[in-house]
Amino acid sequence: MKPNFTQKVTNWGNFPVVEKEMRSEDSFKRIKEFVLNHNEIIARGNGRCYGDASLGETIFSTKKLNKFISFDRLNGVIECESGVLLSDVLEISVPQGYFLYVTPGTKFISVGGAIASDVHGKNHHAEGCFSEYVIEFKLMTERGEIITCSREENSDKFWATIGGMGLTGIILTVKFKLKNIESAYIRQESIKAENLDEIFRLFEESENWTYTVAWIDCLQKGKDLGRSILMRGEHAFQHELPQNLTKQPLRLKKKFQPTVPFYFPGFVLNALTVKIFNLLYYKKQTKKEVKSFIDYETFFYPLDAITDWNKIYGKSGFIQYQMVIPKEAGKEGMKQILETIAASGNGSFLAVLKLFGKNNPEAYNSFPFEGYTLALDFKVNSKLKKLVEKLDDTVQQFGGRIYLTKDSMSRSSLTNYLKNIQSSKFVSLQHKRIINNNS
């Protein structure tokens, strides 16, 4: 009798929850056997994406593919298996004077997942997506073959896999470049903006900064619509640091890490509590502009400091809705989106605005293009689907796009931009949903 590997599986948003077969292996030989013996497979990294990405009839977890292969300290090139987390990379690279060229808002994603989603960060306008720094990767195809993919070798598979959401095969190993740093700290400027006009002006004035991001109070209306705080930053040089940080500039002190021990009751998060939180967050910065030096974890990964923070949204879970609007229509598009959210009462604790630069045309499955992107967390409730439909209408009206890594509700016309991916075996629930909506 075959062992039963069926289990309940969900991603970081705890929505949706599915009961499917999930396996994990660390041997390429056993992974090949697994691929050849199943008709529908999707690879899954650490499950820190949102929505229904990486969920399918049969799930292959890359968690056991967690070994480093090499680290070229002279040239800043690292090679590792696909299940290695960005946090693992940072743990060994930062003390050696290297950092990730591109990182999303959590360090607990896998390197393979970073390629499948072609993740972006606060520096897309300056340094692009994760794929810009990928040298090559090894991919297991539906026939169990292992091929090396790069810009020169199997380039069609290379670009189809970049942002391809796992539909081309299982990424086994990855080789990619890191950037030099002199310290583990960021020189940050934090500037309050009273409305949407001001925050867009600040983004334009900050385009020469490597990192820019804004938190937005999404429940404001009228003259306060778009009230926000812009954070912009640069990796701090050693000579810039205050005296107390110069002794070990590439090492961080260990911090206390609180944990959310249980799922919050459903009534805790509502329009009133979100409004109060947003007010306090905006008011805690008493000055118009604050300059400081903060460690990279505080700047890039503020939520990672709280273990299991997703439980705050309760057992029903939450979605993250992220879209991009073309730059020339960014202000008007975001105005309509924020007005729709404010009118719905479905506020978001985490509303994050970023600026994208020009996209790499070869990375045709990647989410970003030149424009403004807004990411919002919404608790799952009976009104949410209607709100998502309204937001979809606005995004479509302005020629925007939805991020597949976050999506679990949007219409196929907004999500279906995966091209030239032909595979009968590597299929996700998200992919099926998009296909079914199109048929």
Residue pairs with C-beta under 8 A, 6 or more apart in sequence:
5 21
5 22
5 23
6 19
6 20
6 21
6 22
7 19
7 20
7 21
7 22
8 17
8 18
8 19
9 17
9 18
9 19
9 20
9 22
9 44
9 47
9 55
9 59
10 16
10 17
10 18
10 47
10 55
10 317
11 47
11 48
11 49
11 50
11 51
11 52
11 53
11 54
11 55
12 47
12 48
12 49
12 50
12 310
13 50
13 51
13 310
13 313
13 317
13 318
13 319
13 320
13 380
13 408
14 310
14 313
14 315
14 316
14 317
14 318
15 51
15 316
15 317
15 318
15 319
15 380
15 408
16 52
16 55
16 317
16 408
16 429
17 317
18 55
18 429
20 55
20 56
20 57
20 58
20 59
21 57
21 58
21 59
22 44
22 58
22 59
22 60
22 61
23 34
23 58
23 59
23 60
23 61
24 60
24 61
24 62
24 63
24 64
25 31
25 34
25 60
25 64
26 64
26 65
26 66
28 140
28 146
28 172
31 60
31 140
31 170
31 172
32 140
32 144
33 144
34 41
34 60
35 41
35 60
35 140
35 142
35 144
35 170
35 425
36 143
36 144
38 58
38 425
39 57
39 58
39 425
40 56
40 57
40 58
40 425
40 427
41 56
41 58
41 59
41 60
41 170
41 425
41 426
41 427
42 54
42 55
42 56
42 58
42 59
42 60
42 166
42 167
42 426
42 427
42 428
42 429
43 54
43 59
43 60
43 61
43 62
43 82
43 112
43 116
43 166
43 169
43 170
43 171
43 426
44 54
44 55
44 59
44 60
44 61
44 62
44 166
45 54
45 61
45 62
45 63
45 82
45 83
45 109
45 110
45 112
45 113
45 116
46 63
46 83
46 85
46 108
46 109
46 110
46 113
47 54
48 106
48 108
48 109
48 113
49 109
49 113
49 117
49 405
49 406
50 319
50 320
50 405
50 406
50 407
50 408
51 319
51 320
51 405
51 406
51 407
51 408
51 409
51 430
52 407
52 408
52 428
52 429
52 430
52 433
53 117
53 165
53 404
53 405
53 406
53 407
53 408
53 428
53 430
54 113
54 116
54 165
54 166
54 428
55 428
55 429
55 430
56 427
56 428
56 429
57 427
60 170
61 83
62 81
62 82
62 83
62 110
62 112
62 170
62 171
63 83
64 83
65 81
65 82
65 83
65 84
65 112
65 172
65 173
66 81
66 83
66 84
66 85
66 88
67 80
67 81
67 84
68 78
68 79
68 80
68 81
68 84
68 88
68 92
69 79
69 80
69 81
69 173
70 77
70 78
70 79
71 77
71 78
71 79
71 92
71 93
71 96
72 78
73 96
73 98
75 177
76 98
76 177
76 178
76 179
76 180
77 135
77 175
77 176
77 177
77 178
78 89
78 93
78 175
78 176
78 178
79 173
79 174
79 175
79 176
80 88
80 89
80 111
80 173
80 174
81 111
81 172
81 173
81 174
82 110
82 111
82 112
82 115
82 137
82 170
82 171
82 172
82 173
82 174
83 110
83 111
83 112
84 110
84 111
85 107
85 108
85 109
85 110
85 111
86 100
86 103
86 107
86 108
86 109
86 110
86 111
86 114
87 107
87 108
87 304
89 100
89 111
89 178
90 99
90 100
90 107
90 296
93 99
93 100
93 178
94 181
94 184
94 250
94 251
94 252
94 296
95 250
95 251
96 250
97 180
97 181
97 182
97 250
98 178
98 179
98 180
98 181
99 178
99 179
99 181
99 235
99 296
100 178
100 179
101 127
101 130
101 132
101 133
101 177
101 178
101 179
102 114
102 119
102 120
102 121
102 123
102 124
102 127
102 128
102 129
102 130
102 132
102 133
103 119
103 121
103 300
104 114
104 119
104 120
104 121
105 121
105 300
105 301
105 303
105 352
106 301
106 303
106 304
107 297
107 300
107 301
107 304
108 304
109 117
109 119
111 174
111 176
112 171
112 174
113 119
114 130
115 130
115 131
115 134
115 137
115 161
115 162
115 171
115 174
116 161
116 163
116 164
116 165
116 166
116 171
117 163
117 165
117 367
117 404
117 405
118 129
118 130
118 131
118 162
118 163
118 363
118 365
118 366
118 367
119 129
119 130
119 405
120 128
120 129
120 130
120 354
120 356
120 367
120 368
121 211
121 300
122 211
122 212
122 213
122 233
122 300
122 354
123 210
123 211
123 212
124 354
124 355
124 356
124 357
124 368
125 207
125 212
125 355
125 356
125 357
126 209
126 210
126 211
126 357
127 210
128 357
128 360
129 163
129 360
129 363
129 366
129 368
130 176
131 162
131 163
131 360
131 363
131 366
132 360
133 176
133 177
133 178
134 162
134 174
134 175
134 176
135 150
135 175
135 176
135 177
136 148
136 149
136 150
136 153
136 158
136 174
136 175
137 148
137 149
137 150
137 158
137 161
137 171
137 172
137 173
137 174
137 175
138 146
138 147
138 148
138 149
138 171
138 172
138 173
138 174
139 146
139 147
139 148
139 149
139 154
139 157
139 161
139 168
139 169
139 170
139 171
139 172
140 146
140 169
140 170
140 172
141 147
141 168
141 169
142 169
142 423
142 424
142 425
142 426
146 172
147 154
147 157
148 154
149 155
149 157
149 158
149 161
150 158
151 158
156 420
157 168
157 169
159 362
159 363
159 364
159 365
160 168
160 365
160 420
160 421
161 168
161 169
161 171
162 363
162 365
162 366
163 363
163 364
163 365
163 366
163 367
163 404
164 365
164 418
164 421
165 365
165 404
165 405
165 418
165 428
165 430
165 431
166 426
166 428
167 418
167 421
167 423
167 426
167 427
167 428
167 431
168 421
168 423
168 426
169 423
169 426
170 426
181 235
181 250
182 235
182 236
182 237
182 238
182 249
182 250
183 235
183 236
183 237
183 238
183 241
183 245
183 249
183 250
184 249
184 250
184 251
184 252
184 295
184 296
185 235
185 236
185 241
185 245
185 249
185 293
185 294
185 295
185 296
186 211
186 233
186 234
186 235
186 236
186 293
186 294
186 295
186 296
186 298
186 299
187 233
187 234
187 235
187 236
187 240
187 291
187 293
188 231
188 232
188 233
188 291
188 292
188 293
188 294
188 299
189 231
189 232
189 233
189 289
189 290
189 291
190 229
190 230
190 231
190 285
190 289
190 290
190 291
190 292
191 202
191 229
191 230
191 232
191 288
191 289
192 228
192 229
192 230
192 282
192 285
192 287
192 288
192 289
193 199
193 202
193 214
193 226
193 227
193 228
193 229
193 230
194 223
194 224
194 227
195 223
195 224
195 225
195 226
195 227
196 225
196 226
196 331
196 334
196 335
196 338
197 226
197 331
198 226
199 214
199 216
199 226
199 228
199 230
199 353
200 330
200 331
200 372
202 214
202 230
203 212
203 214
203 230
203 353
203 355
203 372
206 212
206 230
206 232
207 355
209 232
209 233
209 234
210 233
210 234
210 235
211 231
211 232
211 233
211 234
211 299
212 230
212 231
212 232
212 354
212 355
213 230
213 231
213 232
213 352
213 353
213 354
214 228
214 229
214 230
214 231
214 352
214 353
214 354
215 228
215 229
215 231
215 281
215 350
215 351
215 352
215 353
216 226
216 227
216 228
216 338
216 351
216 352
216 353
216 374
217 224
217 227
217 228
217 278
217 279
217 281
217 282
217 351
218 278
218 338
218 341
218 342
218 347
218 348
218 351
218 376
219 271
219 274
219 275
219 278
219 341
219 342
219 347
220 226
220 227
220 278
220 338
220 342
221 339
221 342
225 335
225 338
225 339
225 342
226 334
226 335
226 338
227 282
228 353
229 281
229 282
229 285
231 299
233 299
236 293
238 246
238 249
240 293
241 249
241 293
242 293
245 293
252 295
252 296
252 297
255 305
257 305
257 306
257 307
258 305
258 306
258 307
259 306
259 307
259 308
260 306
260 307
260 308
260 309
260 310
260 311
260 312
261 308
261 311
262 311
263 311
263 314
263 315
264 311
264 312
264 313
264 314
265 314
266 314
266 315
266 316
268 312
268 314
269 312
269 313
269 314
269 379
271 345
271 346
271 347
274 347
274 348
274 349
275 347
277 349
278 347
278 349
297 304
297 305
298 305
303 309
303 350
310 317
310 318
313 377
313 379
313 380
314 379
316 379
316 380
316 381
317 379
317 380
318 377
318 378
318 379
318 380
319 377
319 378
319 380
319 384
319 388
319 406
319 408
319 409
320 350
320 375
320 376
320 377
320 378
320 406
321 375
321 376
321 378
321 388
321 391
321 402
321 406
321 407
321 409
321 410
322 373
322 374
322 375
322 376
322 402
322 403
322 406
323 337
323 373
323 374
323 391
323 395
323 400
323 401
323 402
323 403
324 356
324 367
324 368
324 369
324 371
324 372
324 373
324 400
324 401
324 403
325 333
325 334
325 337
325 371
325 372
325 373
325 374
325 395
325 398
325 399
325 400
326 333
326 369
326 370
326 371
326 398
326 399
326 400
327 356
327 370
327 371
327 372
329 371
329 398
329 399
330 371
330 372
331 372
332 398
333 372
333 394
333 395
333 397
333 398
333 400
334 353
334 372
334 374
336 394
336 397
336 398
337 374
337 391
337 394
337 395
340 387
340 390
340 391
340 394
341 347
341 348
341 376
341 387
341 391
344 383
344 387
344 390
346 378
346 379
346 381
346 383
346 384
346 387
348 376
348 377
348 378
349 377
350 375
350 376
350 377
351 374
351 375
351 376
351 377
352 374
352 375
352 376
353 372
353 373
353 374
354 372
354 373
354 375
355 371
355 372
355 373
356 368
356 369
356 370
356 371
356 372
356 373
357 368
357 370
358 369
358 370
359 366
359 368
359 369
359 370
360 366
364 419
364 420
365 417
365 418
365 419
365 421
367 401
367 403
367 404
367 405
369 401
371 400
373 403
375 403
375 406
378 384
378 387
384 409
385 409
388 409
388 410
389 411
392 402
392 410
392 411
392 414
394 400
395 401
395 402
395 414
396 413
396 414
400 414
401 414
401 417
402 410
402 414
402 415
404 415
404 418
404 430
407 415
407 430
408 430
411 437
412 433
412 434
412 435
412 437
412 438
415 430
415 434
416 434
416 438
418 431
418 434
